[in-house]
Amino acid sequence: MAHLKLGTRKSPLALWQAEHVAAELKKRDALLSVELVTMSTKGDRILDAPLSRVGGKGLFVKEIEEALLRGDVDLAVHSLKDMPAELPQGLTMAAYPPRADARDAWVSPRSQTITDLPNKARVGTASLRRQCQLLAQRPDLDVIPIRGSVETRLKKIETENLHAVVLAAAGLERLGLGNRISRKLSPEEMLPAVGQGILGIEARHGDADVLLRLKTLEDPDARRMATAERAMLHALGGGCQVPIAGHLLKESDAWWLRGFVARPDGTDIIRAEARAPLNASDNELDALGRRVADAMLKQGAAAILKELGLREED
């Protein structure tokens, strides 16, 4: 009987995602056994500082990727939005299952919209991307950095006396907490993070049997979305240290990519967008992402990234 070891973080959401992928694999092979190997990453252990100050998204995946490279586990499941733009040599994104809702969720016992909040209302978020969009709409808001699991951040509405928190809708719904969502924010109100709502399944190059099994979980549209959005992120060279958003939408006749780079205080948001035909290849979608990034860099994003130490001078 075939046996796979699946590396995952210990948080309730990470475990849900890992168990979901394990169940999908076992649907395709009833004789397959999948063992979850739980790990504590640096991002899980450092909860008293924003990610932008302690090293960014890679803190959630580094230990798991090292276990993959050592051969301690055969695959790993990540929230794609938590992954850096570049993968370590020897690893590949083997599959992207169908994307869940990419939108952000507004959770508030007091208000249905950002505009309804009282002056100087306290809003919690762990994301500079969300922070800058909140402040662009309401500069008076007191944005409170909150870390921890989804459940921990929800509890902080009471413990931190917050008027609202903003979380990924997909995470809430995966954990059966969709009833806590006051309203889903449209991309026009809150442009999502690169890869938000997508699960990325990572494995080693050359593990032919593992890669073949994982390919059965692949959703072509999810890969197209991941390809374009992550190409944009890679071309910008950004991470958690600067607000970056990117969202590929499938329209009736085209793929539509929107992105932005901003200052954390929301005073300077550089936006760009472009489209590609629905039959675009992966290479063309990669080029779409790079094209949107290049447009933003030329409009002033390069100066913002350089100021924050994320881009070398040309």
C-alpha positions in Angstrom: 0.0 0.0 0.0 1.3 3.4 -1.0 2.1 5.8 1.9 2.7 9.6 1.7 3.9 12.0 4.4 2.2 15.4 4.1 3.9 18.3 5.9 1.7 21.0 7.4 1.5 23.7 10.0 -0.4 23.0 13.2 -3.0 25.8 13.0 -6.7 24.7 12.6 -6.8 26.2 9.1 -3.6 24.5 8.0 -4.8 21.2 9.4 -8.2 21.6 7.6 -6.3 22.3 4.3 -4.0 19.3 4.8 -6.9 17.0 5.7 -8.8 18.2 2.7 -6.0 17.4 0.3 -5.4 14.0 2.0 -9.0 13.1 1.6 -9.0 14.1 -2.1 -6.0 12.0 -2.7 -7.5 9.0 -1.0 -10.7 9.4 -3.1 -8.6 8.8 -6.1 -6.8 5.8 -4.5 -8.6 3.9 -1.8 -5.4 2.0 -0.9 -3.3 5.2 -0.4 -2.5 6.2 3.2 -1.6 9.8 4.0 0.2 10.7 7.2 0.0 14.3 8.4 3.4 15.5 9.8 2.7 18.7 11.8 5.4 21.4 12.2 5.7 24.7 14.0 7.2 27.3 11.8 8.9 30.5 12.8 5.9 32.5 11.7 3.7 30.5 14.1 6.1 31.1 17.0 6.6 34.8 16.6 3.2 36.4 17.3 4.1 39.6 19.0 5.2 41.5 15.9 3.9 42.1 12.3 5.2 39.8 9.7 6.6 42.8 7.8 9.1 43.4 10.7 10.2 39.8 11.3 10.9 38.4 7.9 7.7 38.1 5.8 5.8 35.3 4.3 8.7 32.8 4.1 8.5 32.4 7.9 5.4 30.2 7.4 7.0 27.8 4.9 10.7 27.6 5.5 10.8 24.7 8.0 8.3 22.7 5.9 10.3 23.2 2.7 13.5 22.1 4.5 11.7 18.9 5.5 10.6 18.4 1.9 14.2 18.8 0.6 15.5 16.4 3.3 12.9 13.8 2.3 11.2 13.8 5.7 7.9 14.6 4.0 6.7 13.9 0.4 4.4 16.9 -0.1 3.2 20.0 1.6 0.0 22.1 1.5 0.2 25.8 1.8 -2.1 28.8 1.6 -0.6 30.2 -1.6 -0.9 33.8 -0.4 1.6 32.9 2.4 4.3 31.7 0.0 7.2 33.8 -1.2 7.5 34.6 -4.9 10.4 32.2 -5.4 10.6 28.5 -4.5 13.8 26.8 -3.3 15.8 24.9 -5.9 14.5 21.3 -6.1 10.9 22.1 -5.2 7.9 22.7 -7.5 4.2 23.7 -7.2 2.8 20.3 -8.2 -0.9 21.2 -8.2 -3.4 23.9 -7.5 -6.9 22.6 -6.6 -9.9 24.8 -7.5 -9.7 28.3 -6.0 -12.0 29.2 -3.2 -13.5 32.7 -2.8 -10.6 35.2 -3.2 -12.3 38.1 -1.4 -11.6 39.6 2.0 -14.3 39.4 4.6 -15.5 42.2 6.8 -16.3 40.9 10.3 -17.9 43.4 12.7 -20.7 43.3 15.3 -21.1 47.1 15.0 -20.9 48.0 11.3 -21.7 46.6 7.8 -19.3 48.8 5.9 -16.1 50.8 6.3 -17.9 54.0 5.8 -20.3 53.3 8.7 -17.5 53.1 11.2 -17.3 55.9 13.8 -14.4 58.4 13.7 -11.1 56.8 14.8 -12.6 53.3 14.9 -10.3 50.4 15.7 -9.9 47.9 12.9 -7.7 44.8 13.2 -5.7 43.2 10.4 -2.4 41.4 10.1 -1.9 42.6 6.5 -0.2 45.8 5.2 -2.2 45.2 2.0 -5.5 45.5 3.9 -4.2 48.3 6.1 -3.3 50.6 3.2 -6.7 50.0 1.5 -8.5 50.8 4.8 -6.5 54.0 5.4 -7.0 55.1 1.7 -10.7 55.0 2.3 -10.7 56.2 6.0 -7.4 57.9 7.0 -8.9 58.4 10.5 -9.0 54.7 11.3 -6.8 53.2 14.0 -5.5 50.1 12.4 -4.5 47.5 15.0 -2.0 44.8 14.0 -3.3 41.4 15.0 -1.7 38.0 14.6 -2.6 34.4 15.4 -5.0 31.8 14.1 -8.3 32.8 12.5 -10.1 32.0 15.8 -7.6 34.1 17.8 -8.1 37.1 15.6 -11.9 36.8 15.8 -11.7 36.7 19.6 -9.6 40.0 19.5 -12.8 41.8 18.5 -13.8 41.5 22.1 -10.4 41.3 23.9 -8.9 44.3 21.9 -12.1 46.3 21.8 -12.1 46.3 18.0 -14.9 47.7 15.8 -14.1 45.2 13.0 -11.5 42.8 11.7 -10.7 41.9 8.0 -9.8 38.3 7.2 -9.8 36.1 4.1 -13.3 34.8 3.4 -11.9 31.5 2.3 -10.3 30.8 5.6 -13.4 31.6 7.5 -15.6 29.4 5.3 -13.1 26.5 5.3 -13.3 26.5 9.1 -17.1 26.6 9.2 -17.1 30.2 10.4 -18.8 31.8 7.4 -21.6 32.9 9.6 -19.2 35.4 11.2 -18.8 37.3 7.9 -20.7 40.5 8.0 -20.0 41.2 4.4 -17.6 40.1 1.7 -15.6 43.0 0.3 -15.5 43.3 -3.5 -12.1 43.6 -5.2 -13.0 47.2 -5.9 -13.2 47.8 -2.1 -10.3 45.5 -1.1 -8.1 44.0 -3.9 -7.1 40.5 -2.7 -3.6 39.2 -2.0 -1.7 37.3 -4.7 -2.9 33.7 -4.5 -5.6 34.4 -1.9 -8.1 31.4 -1.8 -5.7 29.1 -3.6 -4.1 26.0 -2.0 -0.6 25.4 -3.3 0.6 21.8 -3.1 4.4 21.6 -3.1 6.6 18.6 -3.9 10.1 17.7 -5.0 11.3 17.8 -8.6 11.8 14.2 -9.8 9.4 12.5 -7.5 7.5 11.1 -10.4 4.9 9.0 -8.5 4.1 11.8 -6.1 3.8 14.4 -8.9 1.5 12.1 -10.9 -0.8 11.6 -7.9 -0.9 15.3 -7.2 -1.6 16.2 -10.8 -5.0 14.6 -10.4 -5.9 17.5 -8.0 -5.0 20.2 -10.5 -7.5 22.8 -11.6 -6.3 24.5 -14.8 -8.0 27.9 -14.0 -6.4 27.9 -10.5 -3.0 27.4 -12.1 -3.6 30.2 -14.6 -4.6 32.5 -11.8 -1.6 31.5 -9.7 0.8 31.9 -12.7 -0.3 35.4 -13.6 -0.5 36.7 -10.0 2.8 35.2 -8.9 4.6 36.4 -12.0 3.5 39.9 -11.1 4.7 39.4 -7.5 8.0 38.0 -8.7 8.7 40.8 -11.1 8.0 43.3 -8.3 10.3 41.4 -5.9 7.9 42.2 -3.0 6.6 40.4 0.0 5.0 41.2 3.4 7.2 44.3 3.8 5.2 46.4 1.3 1.5 46.4 0.4 1.0 44.4 -2.8 -2.2 43.1 -4.3 -2.9 41.1 -7.4 -6.1 39.4 -8.6 -6.7 37.6 -11.9 -10.4 37.4 -12.8 -11.9 35.2 -15.6 -14.3 37.3 -17.6 -16.6 36.1 -20.4 -14.0 36.9 -23.1 -10.7 37.5 -21.3 -8.5 37.1 -18.3 -8.3 40.4 -16.3 -5.3 41.1 -14.0 -5.4 44.0 -11.6 -2.6 44.9 -9.2 -1.3 47.6 -6.9 1.8 48.6 -4.9 1.3 51.1 -2.1 2.7 52.8 0.9 1.5 51.3 4.2 -0.3 54.5 5.2 -2.5 54.4 2.0 -1.3 57.7 0.7 0.2 56.5 -2.5 -1.4 53.5 -4.3 0.1 52.7 -7.7 -2.4 50.6 -9.8 -2.2 48.8 -13.2 -4.3 46.3 -15.1 -4.1 44.3 -18.3 -6.0 41.5 -20.1 -5.1 38.4 -22.0 -7.3 36.1 -24.1 -9.1 33.2 -22.4 -7.0 30.7 -24.4 -3.7 32.3 -23.2 -0.9 29.8 -22.5 0.9 29.7 -19.2 3.8 31.6 -20.8 1.3 34.3 -21.9 -0.2 34.5 -18.4 3.3 34.8 -17.0 3.9 37.6 -19.4 0.6 39.2 -18.4 1.8 39.3 -14.8 5.1 40.8 -15.7 3.4 43.4 -17.9 1.3 44.6 -15.0 4.3 44.7 -12.7 6.3 46.7 -15.3 3.5 49.2 -15.7 3.4 49.8 -11.9 7.2 50.1 -11.7 7.2 52.7 -14.4 4.4 54.7 -12.7 6.3 55.0 -9.4 6.1 51.6 -7.7 9.9 51.2 -8.1 10.5 54.2 -5.9 8.2 52.8 -3.2 10.0 49.4 -3.3 13.4 51.0 -3.3 12.5 53.2 -0.4 11.5 50.1 1.6 14.7 48.3 0.6 13.1 45.7 -1.6 14.5 46.7 -4.9 17.9 47.6 -6.1 18.5 50.8 -8.1 18.6 50.1 -11.8 
